[in-house]
Amino acid sequence: MAEIIVPELGESISEGTITKWFVKEGDSVNQGDVLLELETDKVNIEISADNSGVVSRIAKQDGDVVLVGEAIGSIGEGAGASAPAAPAVETAAVAAPTPPAAAAVAAPAAQAAAPASDSAAAINASPAARKRAREQGIDLSQPQGQAPAVATPVKSAPLTQAAEPANASKEGKPTERKRMSRRRVTIANRLVEAQRTAAMLTTFNEVDMTAILDLRKRRKQAFFEKNDVNLGFMSFFTKAVVGALKAFPLLNAEIDGEEIVTKKFYDIGIAVSAKEGLVVPVVRDADRLSFAEIEKNIVELAGKARSNTLAISDLQGGSFTITNGGVFGSLLSTPILNAPQVGILGMHKIQIRPVAIDDVRMENRPMMYIALSYDHRIVDGSEAVRFLVTVKALLEDPEALLLEG
């Protein structure tokens, strides 16, 4: 008998939520087969079988929170067999649902009977079937088709309250209630914590994107043929940010107690919108990478984010973050710091606007607002403004960036 143990999930991660079991009790598994999926604060992780055998016990169900090192099931020896009665039990549960009012008053009795029915060896039902039966007030120890006993109504839960639909507001309007995913909860907590602990300010500027658009138009085909990747905007912004960080190193630092830790490396986080929320995979050593290498890194990380295959190591250790709300049409925003970092650059939509070229001439130019949010505890306003001016200057002279990269 071998226990199924929650493995180490990565630095600073001590627990996860079971999103889905791919096996049930009685199933045969081979070593390396995926047993379940765990959702952590940062990524989803698949847990595989350490040995071959039969799933003899599943101790934690979908939606349960589990700790690193905890035993959540076991695999025994022998050839497995599927549980034949499970489909029938689930069918019975669907075929004979309890009316809402009866289910509400029967809940205490069903909960009291649950330990006995869960431990009864004679009931050949999957964990999912038992859970569903409990939710609907069905006693699996009774013959199929027999209605469960209804307990005496409790004064604190009158029938008039039980009859109210669960998906209705107090005013009787339709609503939908859905539990937040672990990642969404973590994102919410971290954003609130960043605003609570940092003296966060935002400064703005705008970039004339004419030169970058012209350069991409002239070189994009040759760039693709040589590197097998498109020349996008993010490589220009990454290179410009690295150049500005070298000139203003406090934007590449963090606060540790009463100390300032200035980082001598340039691991740039690129915010990516995924199904479960925003994630920030990191392009490592961006100062040492060519434009093509940066683009390939970004394409790979974005693909992993959207397919939910990012590893913990892909998300750790960034020193500065870039986020691009422009892909969704944002014209201007104030990005929130990705703590413990002290700087984040926000890109926005490229929009044609009239620009004064000199005292006489006006031209329509492709302009982008850029925003720098920074932690005023260690970054002075003048330094933040000059950092953003440096980013602007580098972006408006992209050929110099390209030659350097």
Residue pairs with C-beta under 8 A, 6 or more apart in sequence:
1 56
1 74
1 75
1 76
1 77
2 50
2 51
2 53
2 74
2 75
2 76
3 71
3 73
3 74
3 75
4 35
4 47
4 49
4 71
4 72
4 73
4 74
4 75
5 69
5 70
5 71
5 72
6 16
6 38
6 47
6 66
6 67
6 68
6 69
6 70
6 72
7 47
7 68
8 68
9 16
9 38
9 40
9 45
9 68
9 312
10 40
10 42
10 312
10 313
10 316
11 312
11 316
13 40
13 41
13 42
13 68
13 312
14 67
14 68
15 40
15 65
15 66
15 67
15 68
16 38
16 39
16 40
16 45
16 65
16 66
16 182
17 38
17 39
17 40
17 63
17 64
17 65
17 66
17 181
17 182
18 36
18 37
18 38
18 39
18 60
18 61
18 62
18 63
18 64
18 66
18 72
19 36
19 37
19 38
19 39
19 44
19 62
20 36
20 37
20 62
21 35
21 36
21 58
21 61
21 62
21 127
22 34
22 35
22 36
22 37
23 29
23 33
23 35
23 36
23 55
23 58
24 55
24 58
24 82
24 83
24 86
24 126
24 127
24 128
25 55
25 56
25 57
25 58
25 83
25 126
25 127
26 54
26 55
26 80
26 81
26 82
26 83
27 54
27 55
27 80
27 82
28 52
28 53
28 54
28 55
28 79
28 80
28 81
29 35
29 49
29 52
29 53
29 54
29 55
29 75
29 80
30 49
30 52
31 48
31 49
31 50
31 51
31 52
32 48
32 49
33 48
33 49
34 46
34 47
34 48
35 47
35 48
35 49
35 55
35 73
36 46
36 47
36 72
37 44
37 45
37 46
37 47
38 44
38 45
38 46
38 47
38 66
39 181
39 182
39 183
39 276
40 182
40 183
40 312
41 182
41 183
41 186
42 183
42 186
42 279
42 310
42 312
42 315
43 279
43 308
43 310
43 311
43 312
43 314
43 315
44 308
49 75
50 75
51 75
52 75
53 75
53 76
53 77
53 78
53 80
54 75
54 76
54 77
54 78
54 79
54 80
54 81
55 73
55 74
55 75
55 80
56 73
56 74
56 75
56 76
57 73
57 74
58 72
58 73
58 127
59 71
59 72
59 73
59 74
60 66
60 70
60 72
60 73
61 127
61 128
61 131
62 128
63 179
66 72
83 124
83 125
83 126
84 124
85 124
85 125
86 124
86 125
86 126
86 128
86 129
88 144
89 123
89 124
89 125
89 126
89 129
89 133
89 140
89 144
90 126
90 128
90 129
90 132
92 138
92 144
92 145
93 129
93 132
93 133
93 136
93 138
95 145
96 138
96 145
96 147
97 136
98 106
98 136
98 137
98 138
98 147
98 148
100 162
100 163
100 165
101 159
101 162
101 163
102 137
102 150
103 136
103 137
103 162
104 157
104 159
104 161
104 162
105 150
105 151
105 152
105 153
105 154
105 157
105 159
105 162
106 137
106 148
106 149
106 150
106 151
107 137
108 151
108 154
109 137
109 148
109 149
109 150
109 151
110 134
110 137
110 138
110 139
110 148
111 134
113 139
113 141
114 134
116 141
117 123
117 130
117 133
117 139
117 140
117 141
118 130
120 140
120 141
122 141
123 130
123 140
123 141
125 133
125 140
129 140
130 140
133 139
133 140
137 148
138 148
139 148
139 149
142 148
153 159
166 177
167 174
167 175
167 176
167 177
168 174
168 175
169 175
180 188
181 276
181 277
183 276
183 277
183 279
184 276
184 277
187 277
187 278
190 339
191 336
193 339
194 200
194 336
194 337
194 338
194 339
195 336
197 339
198 337
198 339
198 342
198 375
198 376
198 377
199 375
199 376
199 377
200 336
200 337
200 373
200 374
200 375
200 376
201 373
201 374
201 376
201 381
201 384
202 334
202 335
202 371
202 372
202 373
202 374
203 371
203 372
203 374
203 381
203 384
203 385
203 388
204 332
204 369
204 370
204 371
204 372
204 388
205 369
205 370
205 388
205 389
205 391
205 392
206 367
206 368
206 369
206 370
206 392
207 367
207 368
207 370
207 391
207 392
207 395
207 396
208 355
208 365
208 366
208 367
208 396
209 350
209 365
209 366
209 367
209 368
209 395
210 365
210 366
211 396
211 397
211 398
211 399
212 233
212 236
212 395
212 398
213 350
213 366
215 398
215 399
215 402
216 231
219 231
220 230
220 231
223 229
223 230
223 231
223 291
223 292
224 230
224 231
226 292
227 292
227 295
227 296
229 292
229 295
229 296
229 299
230 295
231 291
231 295
232 295
232 298
233 324
233 347
234 270
234 294
234 295
234 298
234 322
234 324
235 291
235 292
235 294
235 295
235 298
235 405
236 291
236 395
236 398
236 401
237 322
237 345
237 347
237 391
237 395
238 268
238 270
238 283
238 286
238 294
238 322
239 286
239 291
239 294
239 394
239 401
239 404
239 405
240 390
240 391
240 394
240 395
240 401
241 268
241 320
241 322
241 345
241 391
242 266
242 268
242 286
242 287
243 390
243 391
243 394
243 401
244 251
244 387
244 388
244 390
244 391
244 394
245 251
245 252
245 266
245 319
245 320
245 387
246 287
247 386
247 387
247 390
248 383
248 386
248 387
248 390
249 262
250 260
250 262
250 342
250 378
250 379
250 383
251 320
251 342
251 343
251 374
251 379
251 383
251 384
251 387
252 262
252 263
252 266
252 319
252 320
252 343
253 260
253 261
253 262
253 263
253 342
253 378
254 260
254 261
254 263
254 340
254 341
254 342
255 261
255 340
255 342
255 375
255 377
255 378
256 340
260 378
263 319
265 285
265 287
265 319
266 285
266 286
266 287
266 319
266 320
267 282
267 283
267 284
267 285
267 286
267 317
267 318
267 319
268 282
268 283
268 286
268 318
268 319
268 320
268 321
268 322
269 280
269 281
269 282
269 283
269 318
269 320
269 321
269 322
269 338
269 341
270 280
270 281
270 282
270 283
270 298
270 301
270 302
270 321
270 322
271 278
271 279
271 280
271 321
271 322
271 323
271 324
271 338
272 278
272 279
272 280
272 281
272 301
272 302
272 305
272 306
273 328
274 305
274 306
274 308
275 306
275 308
276 308
278 323
279 305
279 310
279 315
280 315
280 318
280 321
280 338
281 301
281 302
281 304
281 305
281 310
281 314
281 315
282 301
282 314
282 315
282 316
282 317
282 318
283 289
283 294
283 297
283 298
283 301
284 297
286 294
289 297
289 405
290 405
291 402
291 405
294 405
301 310
301 314
304 310
304 311
304 314
318 338
318 341
319 341
320 341
320 343
320 344
320 345
321 335
321 338
321 341
321 343
321 344
321 345
322 344
322 345
322 347
323 335
323 344
323 345
323 346
323 347
324 346
324 347
324 348
325 333
325 335
325 346
325 347
325 348
325 349
326 347
326 348
326 349
326 350
326 368
329 349
330 348
330 349
331 348
331 349
331 351
331 369
332 348
332 369
332 371
333 346
333 348
333 371
334 346
334 371
334 373
335 344
335 345
335 346
335 371
335 373
336 344
336 373
337 343
337 344
337 373
337 374
337 375
338 344
342 374
342 375
342 377
342 378
342 379
343 372
343 373
343 374
343 375
343 379
343 384
343 387
344 372
344 373
344 374
345 370
345 371
345 372
345 391
346 370
346 371
346 372
346 373
347 368
347 370
348 368
348 369
348 370
348 371
349 368
350 366
350 367
350 368
351 366
351 367
351 368
352 364
352 365
352 366
352 367
353 364
353 365
353 367
354 362
354 363
354 364
354 365
355 362
355 363
355 364
355 365
355 367
356 362
357 363
370 388
370 391
370 392
372 384
372 387
372 388
372 391
374 384
374 387
394 400
394 401
395 401
